[in-house]
Amino acid sequence: MQANFPASAFANVSAGGWPNLSPPPFFFSLVTAVFPVPSRHISPLISLLPLTKDRPQPSFADFLSPEEWRHWQSLASDKRQREWLAGRICTYDCAQRLLATQYPDETARFSARDWWLANGEDGRPFWQGNAPAILRDLDISLSHGGGYALAIIASSRVGADVQPCLPKVERVAAQFAHPEEEDTLARLLPEQERLARLTLLWSAKESLRKAATALPGFLAMRLTDGNRADNGWQLTLTWEDREKAPVAATLHDGHAFAFCLLEE
């Protein structure tokens, strides 16, 4: 069973293909500053796609496997279809760029694939079918929120999240933030409004929950420390009074973005 991927899918916009899905360069510098890449690992790859109110053209979905196509078609609303497809586009873009830059002999397998993206029982995405070995060894996380969809693939257990900075975050702050965490945020990000600080915390906790899979609720995770990093912040989250993990977090275009990489 193969998925027919259009050859021009990742061409430059001016050439009539898809847009360049590389995020702002500081996303990479922030993630690598917080999570230095061991020599045996592949540097994380991130793809970012702005969402529009226009439903993607059918040609954008030509690369989907039959199973993915049926699932996409079954989604109840144009908004849900747009978000789901955008996450898939970002994930396949990460895979295509990795193969093209580091394993060019594998790129032919991307044009007519016998492998595709699926979700496990825990909701985590994984490559199903005859995926290249280099991809099978990498972890995947994708997210969509507000005006963006994104995906990241990495050698470590990974979680990514994007959240728009919306007023509702302040109204529900007690559901995910402790007063002492707000104090820490005010110390770390004095130049930011409360709305941005809270959205950043929400996104950071969501990225950790995705990376660790079986974590308890947001109030069981606590922001205990942090510092500025390259165009963002390194936030330290602690749970069960002993476990801790760093999260790379940043603000861009009215959204909070967060990435968490955990060693197995």
Secondary structure, 3 states (H helix, E strand, C coil): CCEECCCCCCCCHHHCCCCCCCCCHHHHHHHHHHCCCCCCCCCCEEEEEECCCCCCCHHHHCCCCHHHHHHHHHCCCHHHHHHHHHHHHHHHHHHHHHHHHHCHHHCHHHHEECEEEEECCCCCEEEEECCCHHHHCCEEEEEEECCEEEEEEECCEEEEEEEECCCHHHHCHHHCCCHHHHHHHHHHCCCCCHHHHHHHHHHHHHHHHHHHCCCCCHHHEEEEEEEEECCEEEEEEEECCCEEEEEEEEEECCEEEEEEEECC
